[in-house]
Amino acid sequence: MKEQRPKRVAELIKREVSQILLSKIEDPRLKRFTITRVEVSSDIGQAKIFISFEEDDEKGERMKVLHKATGFVKAELARRIRIKFMPEITFVADNAFQKAFQVVALLNRMEKEDHRG
């Protein structure tokens, strides 16, 4: 039963942080994102929030904005979910989607070249 708690907290954090970023943060650089997953430590002390942006061009700048907003996001999260101890949250850039799109584009290009030749 205890192993399930970090998973439940992770899902709750994922849903609520998405809503916070969409509705409470006015910075347009933080729109058009996906929170791909949240990893919560077994003691619920740490939460890593993996985020991917649709456009990869300003990722470094977007991550700076997210890091600056971490305190606000944590405070807003504490108002929305009731748990004894709020975990420290960290935003992590998730490049998995970008890499997947690059692989698909490369395979498509190779297939087109193969049909020509």
C-alpha positions as CSV (number, residue, x, y, z in Angstrom):
1,M,0.0,0.0,0.0
2,K,2.8,2.4,0.9
3,E,4.5,2.0,-2.6
4,Q,1.3,3.4,-4.2
5,R,1.4,6.7,-2.3
6,P,4.3,8.2,-4.3
7,K,2.5,7.2,-7.6
8,R,-0.7,8.8,-6.4
9,V,1.1,12.0,-5.3
10,A,3.0,12.1,-8.6
11,E,-0.3,11.9,-10.6
12,L,-1.8,14.6,-8.5
13,I,1.2,16.9,-8.9
14,K,1.2,16.3,-12.6
15,R,-2.4,17.3,-13.0
16,E,-2.2,20.3,-10.7
17,V,1.1,21.7,-12.0
18,S,-0.3,21.6,-15.5
19,Q,-3.3,23.6,-14.4
20,I,-1.1,26.1,-12.5
21,L,1.2,26.7,-15.4
22,L,-1.7,27.1,-17.8
23,S,-3.9,29.3,-15.6
24,K,-1.7,31.2,-13.2
25,I,1.6,31.9,-15.1
26,E,1.2,34.7,-17.6
27,D,4.5,34.3,-19.4
28,P,3.8,33.2,-23.0
29,R,7.0,31.2,-23.1
30,L,5.4,28.7,-20.8
31,K,2.5,27.8,-23.0
32,R,2.4,24.8,-25.3
33,F,4.1,22.3,-23.1
34,T,3.5,18.7,-21.9
35,I,4.4,17.4,-18.5
36,T,5.6,14.0,-19.6
37,R,5.9,12.5,-16.1
38,V,6.5,13.2,-12.4
39,E,8.8,11.2,-10.3
40,V,8.3,11.4,-6.6
41,S,10.8,9.9,-4.1
42,S,9.6,7.1,-1.8
43,D,9.6,9.5,1.2
44,I,7.6,12.1,-0.8
45,G,10.4,14.6,-0.1
46,Q,11.4,15.2,-3.8
47,A,9.4,15.6,-7.0
48,K,11.0,15.8,-10.4
49,I,8.6,17.3,-13.0
50,F,9.7,16.4,-16.5
51,I,8.4,18.9,-19.1
52,S,8.6,19.0,-22.8
53,F,7.9,22.1,-25.0
54,E,6.4,21.9,-28.5
55,E,8.9,24.2,-30.0
56,D,12.5,23.5,-28.9
57,D,13.9,26.9,-30.0
58,E,13.8,28.7,-26.6
59,K,14.1,25.7,-24.3
60,G,16.9,27.2,-22.2
61,E,15.0,30.4,-21.7
62,R,11.8,28.6,-20.8
63,M,13.6,26.4,-18.2
64,K,15.0,29.6,-16.6
65,V,11.5,31.0,-16.3
66,L,10.3,27.7,-14.8
67,H,13.1,27.7,-12.3
68,K,12.2,31.3,-11.3
69,A,8.6,30.3,-10.9
70,T,9.3,27.2,-8.8
71,G,8.5,28.8,-5.5
72,F,5.2,30.2,-6.7
73,V,4.3,26.8,-8.3
74,K,5.1,25.0,-5.0
75,A,3.0,27.5,-2.9
76,E,0.1,27.2,-5.3
77,L,0.4,23.4,-5.3
78,A,0.3,23.5,-1.5
79,R,-3.0,25.4,-1.6
80,R,-4.5,22.8,-4.0
81,I,-3.4,19.5,-2.6
82,R,-3.5,18.5,1.0
83,I,-0.6,16.4,2.0
84,K,1.4,16.5,5.3
85,F,4.7,17.5,3.7
86,M,4.9,19.2,0.3
87,P,7.8,17.8,-1.7
88,E,10.6,20.0,-3.1
89,I,9.9,20.3,-6.8
90,T,12.4,20.4,-9.6
91,F,11.6,21.0,-13.2
92,V,13.6,18.9,-15.7
93,A,13.7,19.3,-19.5
94,D,12.5,16.1,-21.1
95,N,14.0,15.7,-24.6
96,A,12.4,12.3,-25.3
97,F,9.6,13.7,-27.5
98,Q,12.0,15.9,-29.5
99,K,14.3,12.9,-30.1
100,A,11.4,10.8,-31.2
101,F,10.2,13.4,-33.7
102,Q,13.8,13.7,-35.0
103,V,14.0,9.9,-35.5
104,V,10.7,9.7,-37.3
105,A,11.7,12.6,-39.6
106,L,15.0,10.9,-40.4
107,L,13.2,7.6,-41.1
108,N,10.7,9.4,-43.4
109,R,13.6,11.1,-45.3
110,M,15.5,7.8,-45.7
111,E,12.3,6.1,-47.0
112,K,11.8,8.9,-49.6
113,E,15.4,8.7,-50.7
114,D,15.1,4.9,-50.9
115,H,12.0,5.1,-53.2
116,R,13.8,7.6,-55.5
117,G,17.0,5.5,-55.9
